[in-house]
Amino acid sequence: ASTLSKIENRRWETPELRKKGKLATGGLKFLKEKIPKADLE
């Protein structure tokens, strides 16, 4: 089971998914900067 989970984890560590993750977090940061903090609370 442990080896299977390791393979599963590796499958998600592809450059494409990392790019998507970075884009998602970058988008969140961008939105937080654009929207006043008062609107988020």
N, C-alpha and C positions, 0 to 999 in steps of 0.2 A: 504493500500500500504506500509505503514511504517513497519508493522509487516512482510510482505513478504520480503522486502529488508533485514530486520534483519536476517531472516532465510537464505536468499541467502548468506549473508556475513558469517554466521556461517558455512555454508557448505564448504566454502573455507578455514576455519581455522582448518583443520584437521592436525594431527601430520605428516601425510605423505606429505602433500603439504608444510608444514613448512620445513620438511627435504629437499624437492626438492628445495625450495627457498634458504635455507642455502647452499646447494650444488652448486646452480647456482651462488650465490654471491661469494662463496669460489672459484669457478672455475674462475670467472672474476678477483678476486684478484690475484690468481695464475698466470693467463695469463699476467696481468699487470706487475707482478714482473719478469716474464721470458722475456717478450719483453721489450727492452730498451725504455725509455720514448720518445726518438727521433723518433722511428718508429710509435708511437701512434699519434704524432702531425701532 
